[in-house]
Amino acid sequence: MEPLSQISFGLLNGVIRGTILALLASGLNVVFGLMKTVNVAHGSLYMVGAYLAWSVFAGTGSFWLSLVVSPLAVAALAVAMGMVLRPIRDNSSLTILGTFAAALVFQGMTLVLWGGTPRRLPLPLGASFSLFGTGYSYYRVLAAGLAGFVLLGFWLVTEKTRFGLTLRASEEEPELSTAIGINVSSVYLLGFALGGALAGLSGSLIAPMVSLAPDMGLRVFAVVFLIVILGGLGNIWNSVLAALVFSVVRGIATAFLDATGGLIVSFSLVLLLILVAPDYYTGGNRDASQN
C-alpha cells in the first residue's frame, strides 16, 4: 500500500475510533468530571456493553436492537454500582478501591457468562466503498456518525437543560441544592445512569470492529482516563478533541508500524504534552483559560 493510502486509512480509522472513544470519555466525564467520582469500572461497563451487543445479536439476529438494549442494561448496572458506593462517595480513596473491585467483578462475571475465548460480531452492514482501491465498510462511518449525534445530544442535555444545571449544582453546592429541594442522592444515581448508558452504547458501537475479550475494559480505561484529564474535567468538547487527536495519531502510526507501535507513539505524545505544559494539567493555566 502506498504511503498516501496508509495515511488516509490511518486518518479515517483514527477519526472513527476517536469519535466512539470520545463518547466513552464523555460518560466518564459525567461521573468523574461533574460528580467527582473516579469510576475505575467505567471501562468494564463498556466491555459489558460490547458483550451484550454480541448476545443480543446471537439471540435475535438484530444488531440494531443492541443499541437500545445495551445502554439501558448497562445504565441499570451502573445505578446498582452507584447505590452500593453511595455511602463512600465522599471518600475518593475508598471510591477508587470500590470501583476497581467492581471492575474485577464485572471481568469475572464476563468470564463466567461468556468464557475467555475472544468473540467476533459480524459487521451489521456488508456494503463498503472503495478507498484507494480497498473496500472500507459503511458501518464504521455510520457508527462514527451515530456517536457524534449522541455526543451532540449529550452536550445539549448537560449544558442547556435543567437536568444538566441540577447535575452541576448538586456537585458544586450539595447543601444548598438540598436546601432548595433537590434530591442530591437521586441526581448522583442519575449521573451514574447517564455515564453507564454512554459506556454501554460505546461498547455496542465498537463491538463489530474489535475482538471481544474480558480484559478489554481495563485496557481501554487507561486511554479514556488520559483523554478526560487532557481535555479537562467536565469539559466535553475538549475531551472530544483529545480523543480525536489521540486516535488519529495512533491510527496513522499503526498504519506504518503495528498496533503496539501505534499505542506507544500515541502515549508518547501524551507524555510530551504533559512535560511541555505541566501547569495546564495541574489546573493552574487551565483555570485561567476558562475564566
Secondary structure, DSSP 8 states (H G I E B T S, - for coil): --HHHHHHHHHHHHHHHHHHHHHHHHHHIIIIIIT----TTHHHHHHHHHHHHHHHHHHHS-STTHHHHHHHHHHHHHHHHHHHHGGGTT-HHHHHHHHHHHHHHHHHHHHHHH-SS-B----S---EEEETTEEEEHHHHHHHHHHHHHHHHHHHHHHHSHHHHHHHHHHH-HHHHHHTT--HHHHHHHHHHHHHHHHHHHHHHHGGGS-B-TTHHHHHHHHHHHHHHHH-TT-HHHHHHHHHHHHHHHHHHHHHS-HHHHHHHHHHHHHHHHHH-HHHHTTHHHHHHH-
